[in-house]
Amino acid sequence: MNEYLRIPFGDAVAVVVDWVTTHLGGFFSVIRAVVSFFYEWVEYFLGAPPFWAVVVVIAALAFVAKGWKFGLGTAVGLLFIGTLGQWENAMSTLALVLVAGAVAIVLSIPLGVLAAKSSLASQIIRPVLDFMQTTPAFVYLIPALLLFRIGVVPGIVATVVFAMAPGVRLTELGIRGVDEEVVEAGHAFGSSPWRILRQIQLPLAKPSIMAGVNQVIMLSLSMVVIAGMVGAGGLGGDIVASLNRIDIALGAEAGISVVVLAIILDRMTAALGADRRARRHPLRNTGAPSAPAAAPSTQEARSADAEQPAPVGAGA
């Protein structure tokens, strides 16, 4: 095509990134320090205790979330990762997923509430989410590398950008799906908008919001390989190393470890969004008819008859 018709879009983006790097370098250095601080502490709490202690704690959380079968399966899966020699890498990857997922959730839920409350905000946010979801992760990984340098921080930033879109969309969908009559009843009783949001809309939208949280966690875990390419380490680093060396054994061990972590996180976040009784006994709430009420005793029936007023003219 004729060079005169070419739009220098890439050059303009490069100029903007250069300007941001030059004039806002201190701001991004602070962000890098804060993100690194939280990541290092989460990684320390996951990696410093003995192997068996972390397994017991995570298995106990799984038991509370979904019962003893899931708790036992979680313990077996974590022990399997340990026997592969991938425990430290798995804990580094889990720390990255937890930090990136927490940041994405903290950003996505308020944005989803804002989009549900304001049609203008929804019209502005939706194209941005479309851009975030359709743009390849490597594209916005380049400016992240320039702003935060090689390490775990650009991987976390890229993961947050990639993973937060489902949280925003499902939060907005859940709040917009709340029955209008319930909200109007709250207004009729004089509840403030904040109280209606906190006590009516958010509880009723919880299944949709938790589905968004689940998707955020899963998408965060899917970014570990890309994060490993920019120096984040963990299981993603081993997968990248296996690609560079064509090491099938290392790639298989790191890959199956990612799968085990994905299953545990998926089931746990899905269980947290379910009803508490349905977590432990999923077959109880199947629509079976409830037991009939007990018939009143003879003494209760006589007392009830005595309390009834006599009909007019009965004594005549």
Beta strands, then each sheet from edge to edge (+ up, - down):
end
